[in-house]
């Protein structure tokens, strides 16, 4: 029984890892390291309830856990980072494509949104959830979720409309 539980969980994680990591990254405003921590925390919670929800909706459960954990982490004041005397060597970068630049620009704009607006926008337009599902994840009425998404999109449009002049 434990073997099949582990195989089912492993299969789910392997199949959905990339999409879930992208969701977590967007929920935390683009920070990949925080997103990985967030996703690991959510997967631990999923593991403990896996037998109950494996046949129902594990991804919906995980989305809700991720959204709530992202909201909690946004309220944290300190992440335990400490300064060091010497910076690590930076990896050499190759040619950056326009898609990567645009995605980075969008992630930076998302990071400027308040956490609940960011969560509503990501769940509604990136995850393509209905307004009702977004409201369930946020734990608020549908109208409030709709308002968060609408205000978030309007603010994103204003942020992305600002053209940054290149230096040099």
Order of alpha helices (4+ residues) and beta strands (2+ residues): alpha-alpha-alpha-alpha-alpha-alpha-alpha
